[in-house]
Amino acid sequence: MFEGIINLWDIVFYGMQGYCVQYLFQNTLQPKNRFYKICVIRAERWLACVVWIVIEIAGDAILQFIVNRDGRFLENIVWHDILQLGKRGVCAAVSILFCLCWYQGNHLIKLFLVVQFLALRQLAVWAGYSLTAIGLAWLDLLTKEFLNGTYHSAKYLLLANELSLVTTIFVGIAQSALLWFFVRKIIKNMRCWKLTHVCANKEIIFYLLPALTGLLIDFLLRMIMNTVEDGKLILLYSRYPILYVIMPVIAIVLMDAIVFNFQIYQEMADIQRERAERTILENQIAQMRMSMVETEQLYEGIRSIRHDIKNHLLVLRELLLEKCSTVDKNALENEEVWRYFEEVYQSVDQLDSRVHTGNAVSDAVINAKFRFARKEIKNIQLNAEEFILPESTMMKAYDIGIILNNGLDNAIEACIRLCEKQPEVVPFITVRSFQARDMYFLEIENSFDGVILPGEEGGFPITTKKDKEVHGIGLKNIRNCARKYDGDVDCIVNNRTFTLSVMVRNC
């Protein structure tokens, strides 16, 4: 009976640990789409927990099978310890393999997470194991009572088994609670990343040092904890009772070091991300500065040429009409030469940018993006008639360029994804602006497929691109530009319409 209860408790104990590993992975990683889509139920919510329970139970079953087949493994302490370590190693390898196959993202980051959890789990086991001293103390009292004749042998064995069962459950709950506390602490302190950024290989190893130290200590303790004295198997705790105090202190200190190192890794990842964003922003600014002069010169040259040619053609047209009588004018209008002349005149009259915003840079950017959109997307509706950039604006040219470039790039990409999924839909992009007191609003509205990954609280939506290390920072660059002018950015989703609203101070 007691053996059955212990086996049932082992399942519950593994379930509590599985819930911890599920909680860690669910809040840091995303399942791969090709696996996720074939699942009828939301398997990603409990699959890691189930896998952990299965591999632990399977490990225990295989270990018991080996011991039952050859009892020498149980009698030989060295082999017994090797089997226990082998079980831990196989369970760790299966956990790593599952994480690599089921979750998406960089393999180093997934390995980093698994090692972190395994180290926390083993350290929590050693920290909680010291509570067995309470059960042993009660067992000593029970044994003294038995030797004094208070209990007969059957009653003593029953009470001893009950005490052992209660101690096992109490220690297991304490171990699981300690593991849950530190896993929760890790998730609670996650603020600046979703494990989409990976540092260099050497840095990953550096951040894993506390976790690797914890695993090495677990390996060392399992090798030296059991010993033989006078032909009897004893624990190192029995020889050195101070270990009941020292071991939980060491384990908790190492667990704190793992959590602290995890926070450092977040901060370093955040610093590297900001550095990458700043580099991209600086490159965009440099490119805008290099092309701004050329754009303005080209813009003015086109206007000048259009104006001159239009005037020349207008003079030629009037001269032709003056040289002809009324009859000749009617005949001339039917001539192919005259029709050709009229087409040339209309073409020159339209020889200008389609968008006139009052600023050369914004005209160039919008026209270039609209041309690209018409080339990539059939039947797309583009509208910038309500967008005007006043001459009194305080915004610098390259800030305007960064906002329009990034905003229109995102809008075009959203329309492309929409057309890939629903070719019959007519996508649209609208650029508009308006003034409200001393604030200037620039809005880019576009249709999209309705799929959006919400970011952290108060943050931007997460990019749907696979390469999240490079992409997904356009909105942050737009916000950086807006905040230069005491403004901000807002993303508004209404059904299948996405609106990027940029607000800046204009006085």
SVG drawing of the C-alpha trace seen along z (x, -y; Angstrom):
<svg xmlns="http://www.w3.org/2000/svg" viewBox="-14 -85 48 95">
<polyline fill="none" stroke="black" stroke-width="0.4" points="0.0,0.0 2.7,-2.4 4.7,-1.6 1.7,-2.4 1.2,-5.7 4.9,-6.6 4.6,-5.8 1.5,-8.0 3.3,-10.8 6.2,-10.5 3.8,-11.2 2.4,-14.2 5.9,-15.4 7.0,-15.1 3.8,-16.9 4.7,-19.9 8.1,-20.1 6.6,-19.7 4.3,-22.6 7.3,-24.7 9.1,-23.9 5.9,-24.5 5.5,-27.9 9.1,-28.8 8.9,-27.8 5.4,-29.1 6.4,-32.6 9.7,-32.6 9.3,-30.6 6.8,-30.0 6.0,-26.6 6.9,-26.0 4.0,-26.8 4.2,-23.6 3.7,-21.6 1.2,-24.0 -1.1,-24.0 -1.6,-20.2 -2.7,-20.1 -6.4,-19.8 -6.2,-21.2 -3.9,-23.8 -1.1,-21.3 1.5,-24.0 -0.1,-24.8 0.6,-21.4 2.9,-19.5 6.2,-20.4 4.6,-19.3 3.5,-16.0 6.8,-15.3 8.6,-16.0 6.4,-13.6 6.8,-10.9 10.6,-11.0 10.9,-11.1 8.5,-8.1 10.2,-6.3 13.6,-6.9 12.5,-5.5 11.0,-2.4 14.1,-1.7 16.3,-2.2 14.0,0.2 14.2,2.7 17.9,2.7 18.1,3.1 15.6,5.9 17.4,7.7 20.8,7.5 20.7,6.9 24.4,6.1 23.6,2.6 21.7,1.9 24.4,3.4 27.3,1.6 27.2,-2.0 29.3,-3.2 27.1,-1.6 24.0,-2.7 25.2,-6.3 26.2,-5.9 22.8,-4.7 21.2,-7.6 23.4,-10.1 22.7,-8.2 19.0,-8.7 19.5,-12.4 21.6,-12.7 19.1,-10.9 16.2,-13.0 18.2,-16.2 19.1,-15.1 15.5,-14.3 14.4,-17.6 16.9,-19.5 15.9,-17.5 12.2,-18.2 12.9,-21.9 15.0,-22.1 12.3,-20.3 9.1,-21.8 10.0,-25.5 11.1,-28.0 14.1,-30.4 17.8,-30.2 19.1,-26.8 21.6,-28.4 18.8,-30.3 16.7,-27.1 19.8,-25.3 20.4,-28.2 16.8,-27.9 16.9,-24.1 20.2,-24.3 18.9,-27.1 15.8,-25.0 17.8,-21.8 20.2,-23.6 17.3,-25.2 15.6,-21.9 18.6,-20.0 19.5,-22.8 15.9,-22.9 16.1,-19.2 19.2,-19.5 17.9,-22.5 14.6,-20.8 16.3,-17.5 17.7,-19.0 14.2,-19.1 14.4,-15.3 16.3,-16.1 12.9,-16.8 11.6,-13.4 14.7,-11.7 14.5,-13.4 10.9,-12.2 12.0,-8.7 14.7,-8.7 12.0,-9.6 9.8,-6.8 12.6,-4.3 13.4,-5.2 9.7,-4.7 9.8,-1.4 12.9,-0.3 11.3,-1.3 8.4,1.0 5.8,-1.7 5.0,-0.3 5.0,3.3 6.8,4.1 3.7,4.0 2.6,0.6 6.2,-0.7 6.5,0.4 3.2,-1.2 4.1,-4.5 7.6,-4.5 6.1,-4.0 3.5,-6.8 6.3,-9.1 8.4,-8.3 5.5,-9.0 4.7,-12.3 8.3,-13.3 8.6,-12.4 5.5,-14.4 6.6,-17.4 10.1,-17.5 8.7,-17.1 6.3,-20.0 9.1,-22.2 11.3,-21.4 8.6,-22.1 7.7,-25.4 11.3,-26.5 11.6,-25.7 8.3,-27.5 9.5,-30.5 12.7,-30.9 11.0,-30.2 8.4,-32.8 11.2,-35.2 12.8,-34.7 9.6,-35.3 8.7,-38.3 12.0,-40.0 11.7,-39.5 11.1,-43.0 13.2,-43.9 13.3,-40.8 11.4,-37.7 14.5,-35.6 14.7,-36.7 18.2,-38.1 21.2,-35.9 24.7,-37.0 27.9,-35.6 28.7,-31.9 31.3,-32.9 28.9,-35.2 26.3,-32.5 28.8,-30.2 29.6,-33.0 26.0,-33.5 25.6,-29.8 28.4,-29.5 26.2,-29.7 23.9,-27.1 26.7,-24.8 28.3,-25.2 25.0,-24.1 24.9,-21.0 28.5,-20.2 27.8,-20.5 24.8,-18.1 27.1,-15.7 29.7,-15.9 27.2,-15.4 25.6,-12.4 29.0,-10.8 30.2,-11.4 26.9,-11.5 26.6,-7.7 29.4,-5.9 30.0,-2.6 31.1,-2.6 31.5,0.7 29.7,2.5 26.7,0.2 25.4,-2.3 25.3,-5.7 24.7,-9.3 27.3,-12.0 24.7,-13.9 24.9,-11.3 28.6,-11.9 28.4,-15.7 25.0,-16.9 26.1,-20.5 25.4,-19.7 21.7,-20.0 22.3,-23.7 25.1,-24.3 23.5,-22.5 20.3,-24.6 22.4,-27.8 24.7,-26.8 21.8,-25.7 19.8,-28.9 22.8,-31.1 23.5,-29.4 19.8,-29.7 20.0,-33.4 23.1,-33.6 21.3,-31.9 18.4,-34.4 20.7,-37.3 22.8,-36.2 19.6,-35.8 18.8,-39.4 22.3,-40.4 21.7,-38.5 18.5,-40.5 20.3,-43.8 23.1,-42.8 20.7,-41.7 18.8,-44.9 22.0,-46.9 23.0,-45.0 19.5,-45.5 19.7,-49.2 23.1,-49.3 21.8,-47.5 18.8,-49.9 21.0,-52.9 23.3,-51.6 20.4,-51.1 19.0,-54.5 22.4,-56.2 22.7,-54.4 19.2,-55.6 20.1,-59.2 23.4,-59.1 21.6,-57.8 18.9,-60.5 21.5,-63.2 23.5,-62.0 20.4,-61.8 18.6,-64.8 20.6,-67.3 20.4,-65.3 16.7,-64.8 16.1,-68.5 18.2,-69.4 16.4,-66.8 13.0,-68.0 13.8,-71.6 15.3,-70.6 12.2,-68.7 10.0,-71.6 12.1,-74.0 12.2,-71.8 8.5,-71.1 7.8,-74.8 10.0,-75.8 8.8,-73.1 5.2,-73.7 5.7,-77.4 7.4,-76.6 4.7,-74.3 2.0,-76.8 3.7,-79.4 4.0,-77.0 0.3,-76.1 -0.8,-79.7 1.4,-80.4 -0.1,-77.5 -3.6,-78.7 -2.9,-82.3 -1.5,-81.2 -4.6,-79.3 -8.1,-80.6 -11.2,-79.2 -11.6,-76.6 -8.0,-75.7 -8.2,-75.4 -11.0,-72.8 -9.0,-70.9 -5.8,-71.2 -7.5,-69.8 -8.3,-66.7 -4.8,-66.2 -2.6,-63.5 0.2,-66.1 -2.2,-68.2 -3.4,-65.3 0.2,-64.2 1.0,-67.8 -1.9,-67.8 -0.8,-64.5 2.7,-65.8 1.3,-69.0 -0.8,-67.0 2.1,-64.7 4.3,-67.6 1.5,-69.2 1.5,-66.0 5.3,-65.8 5.5,-66.2 5.3,-64.1 1.9,-62.7 2.1,-63.9 2.6,-67.5 3.2,-67.8 5.1,-71.1 8.4,-69.3 10.9,-67.8 11.9,-64.9 8.4,-63.8 7.4,-64.1 10.3,-61.9 9.7,-59.3 6.0,-59.0 6.2,-58.9 9.0,-56.3 7.1,-54.1 3.9,-54.4 5.7,-53.4 7.1,-50.4 3.6,-49.5 2.0,-49.7 4.8,-47.5 4.4,-44.8 0.6,-44.9 -2.0,-44.9 -5.1,-47.1 -3.8,-48.7 -5.4,-52.0 -3.0,-54.7 -4.0,-58.1 -2.0,-61.0 -4.2,-63.9 -4.9,-64.8 -1.2,-64.8 0.5,-68.2 3.7,-69.1 3.5,-72.8 6.6,-75.0 6.5,-76.0 7.2,-72.5 10.0,-72.1 10.8,-68.5 14.1,-68.0 14.1,-66.4 15.8,-63.2 13.3,-62.7 10.5,-63.1 12.2,-60.6 12.6,-58.0 9.0,-58.2 7.6,-58.0 10.1,-55.3 9.5,-53.0 5.8,-53.6 5.2,-53.0 7.5,-50.0 5.4,-48.4 2.2,-49.3 3.3,-47.9 4.5,-44.6 1.1,-44.3 -0.7,-44.7 1.6,-42.2 0.8,-39.6 -2.9,-40.4 -2.8,-39.8 -0.9,-36.5 -3.7,-35.2 -6.7,-36.8 -5.9,-37.7 -9.5,-38.9 -9.2,-41.8 -8.3,-45.3 -5.7,-46.6 -5.2,-50.3 -2.7,-52.7 -3.7,-56.2 -1.3,-58.9 -2.9,-62.0 -2.0,-64.7 -3.8,-67.4 -3.1,-70.1 -4.6,-70.3 -3.6,-73.4 0.2,-73.2 0.4,-69.4 0.9,-68.0 -0.5,-64.5 0.8,-62.2 -1.2,-59.1 -0.5,-56.1 -3.6,-53.8 -3.5,-50.5 -5.4,-47.2 -3.8,-44.0 -4.7,-40.4 -5.9,-40.9 -3.0,-38.9 -1.1,-40.8 1.2,-39.7 0.7,-41.9 3.9,-43.2 4.6,-43.8 2.3,-46.1 2.7,-49.6 4.9,-48.3 4.5,-47.9 3.2,-44.8 5.8,-42.1 7.0,-41.8 5.7,-38.7 9.0,-38.3 11.2,-35.3 14.3,-37.4 13.2,-39.3 16.8,-40.4 16.9,-42.7 13.3,-43.5 10.7,-44.9 12.5,-48.0 11.0,-50.4 8.3,-51.5 10.9,-52.1 12.9,-54.4 9.7,-56.3 9.0,-56.7 12.5,-57.9 12.0,-60.6 8.6,-61.6 10.0,-62.0 12.6,-64.5 9.7,-66.8 7.8,-66.0 5.6,-63.6 4.7,-59.9 3.4,-57.1 0.2,-55.1 -0.9,-51.9 -4.6,-51.6 -6.3,-48.4 -9.9,-48.4 -11.0,-45.1 -8.6,-44.7 -7.4,-48.3 -4.1,-49.3 -3.4,-53.0 0.0,-54.3 -0.5,-57.7 2.5,-59.9 2.1,-63.1 4.7,-65.8 4.8,-69.3 4.8,-71.9 5.5,-75.2"/>
</svg>
